[in-house]
């Protein structure tokens, strides 16, 4: 997937009206879909089980993106199918591990125009940072300032990431990897946006926290498709 193809897809997403709900968006479709990374290492890559369907629904209803369905696609990081999705998501509590082949494929995907959002469910920080060094050994994760446009897209977040769940009492932080002048990886740490996107009966979070998580997630999608 070239950067030009990604930008063309983004333009189509903004300008095309949303079709009726269907199943998982097939690879290469002109409708917006999200690829959930099924990574190795034993971590629970499958967590936040209702989060992406809720995000896809909101992307259609609030951002007018042409979403063909509200079911996520599950894609391994070494798969060629990854290149058919402009936006990938990963989360979990445990260990993440990429093979050398997966690291090379993920680097190619991100360098060609793909975007990866990783949401720490509290526990993947050490392994995630280690594995991203396999993907971009020359680029470090850097903390994003509150002035970054990802916090000022569809919705305003002048104080950065919202805090959905408390873990060790630290503030929610946003990190990113900038490669060739473009933000290619967004890492939400100690925020638990994914939990805030879940169905209400999963974590019983108050409406204002769920709304904040949804708005921030829509900002991330909007940024990925317009930058």
N, C-alpha and C positions, 0 to 999 in steps of 0.2 A: 504494500500500500504506500504510494507516494504521498508526500505532503500535499501535492496538488489534488489528489483524489480525496484526501481528508477534507480539504477546504471546500471542494465541490460538494461533498456529502453534507458538510455543515451548512452550506448555503441552501441546499435542498431541504434540510431539516427546518430551517427558519422560514422558508417561503412556502412549503407545501402544507396543505391542511391535513389534519390528523385523520387516518382511516379508522374503521371500526376495530374494536379489540379482537385480537387473534391469539395464536399460540406464540412460542418463542420466535423471535425475529430470526429468519434464516440468514446464514452468512451471505454477505454481499447485497442484502436488501437495501432499498433506499429509505427505509424507516429506521428510526433510532433504536438500537439495542445495546445492552450492557453485557460484557463478558466477565463472568466471575472466574477468577483464577483458581484452578484446582491444583494447588502447589503440593509438593512432597514435604517430607520431614516429620510428619505425624501431627501437625497442627490442625486445628478445627477450621479448615477453610470454608466449611459449609455453614458457619454461624451467621447470625443476622438473617435468619431464614426468610423473613417476610419483608426485609428492608428494601431490597431492590425492586420488588413488585410495587411497593408503595411509592418509591421514587419514580419509577417509570410511569405510573398512573398520574402522579403530580406533574411530571414533565409534559404529559399530553394535555392535562387540564389547565395548568397554570402558565406553562411556557409555550403552549401551542406547538410542541414538537410532534412530528408524525411518528407516533409510537404504534407499532403494529400489534403489540400485545404487552402484557405485564409480567411475562415469565422471563427470567434471566437465562442467558446461555452459559453453560459451564464449559470452560475451555482450559486445557492444560497449557502452561507457559511455553512449552516447546512445540505447540501445534501451529500449523499453517493457518488454521481457522482464526487464530487471534487477529490476523491482519485484516479481517473482514469487519472488525468492530472498532470504532473510533475511541471507545471508552472501556477501560477495564477496571475491575474492583477486586480488592483482596482484603480479608480481615481475619481475625482469629485471636486466640489466647496463647497458643503453643508455638512450636518450632516451625519455621519456614526454611526450606532448603531447595535450591535450584541446582540441577545438574549443569555441567559446563555447556551442554547443548541448549538447555533451557535459557541459561543466562545470555548466550549469544542471540538466540531467537528473540528474547525480550528486549535486548538492546536494539536489534534491528527494527522491531515493532515501534519502539518509542522514538528512535531516530527518524523513522519514516513518517511520523505524524501522529502516532498513537499516544494515548494519555492513560496513566495509571493512578488511581486513587487507592491508597492503603489506609485503612482505619484500624487503629490499635484497640483491640478489645481488652487491653491490659494484660500484657504478657509476651507480645511478639517483638518488642522493641529491639532486644539484643540480636536476635536471629535476623530480623528484617534488615537492620543496618549492616550486618555482616554479609548478607546475600546481595544487597544492592551494590556492595563493593565489587562483587563479581561482574555485575552488569555494567557499572560505570566506575571503574577503578580510579579514573581521573577526576570525577565529579563527586563532591561531598553533599550530604544533606545539609541545607542551611535553613535557619529559622526565617520565616517570612514575616516582614513587618506588617503592622496593622494597616499601613497605607497601600498594601498590595491590592491590585484590582480584583483579585478573587473574592475579597471581602466587600467589594463595592460594585456588584453586578446587578442582578435582578433585585437583590435586597441589600440593605446596608448593615454591616457588622463593624462598626468603628472600633470595637474592642477586640477584634479577632474572633477566633472560634468560640462558639457557645459551649458551656460546660453542662453536659447532660447527666453524667454519673460521677460521683466522687470515688476516687481510689486511694491515692496517698496524700490527698489534699493539695496537690500541685495544680497550677493553672493549666488550662487547655492550651496546647501549643500546636502551631502549624509549621511543618517543614516542607522543603521541596528540593528537587534536583533540577537544576537548570543545565541543559545540554545544548550546545550551539545556540545559546541565546534564548532558548525556549524552555518554559517550565514543563517538564515531561512527567514528573512524579509529584503528587501531592500526598503528604503524610499527615494525618490528623492524629495527634498524640494526647492521651489523657483527656479526651473529650467524649468519646463513645457516641459519635454521631450515628453510627449504624444501629446502636440500641435505640436511639431516639426515633429512628425511622420505622422500627418494628410496629406491628399491630399493638393497639393499646393494651390488650390483655396479656401481652408477653411480659412487660416490665412494669406496667401500671405507672408510667411516668405521667406527670401532670401535662395538661394540654399545651401550656406555654413552652415547655421543654421540647415536646414533640414537634411543635410548630417551628421552633428555632432550628432544630436539627434538619427538618425538611427544607427550610429556606436556605440554610447553608449548603446542603447537598445540591439544591437546584443551582446555587451560585457556582458550585464546582463544575457541574455539567455545562452550564452556560459558558463558563470560562474556557473549558476544554474545547468547546465547539466554535469559539469565536476568536481564539488566539493561536 
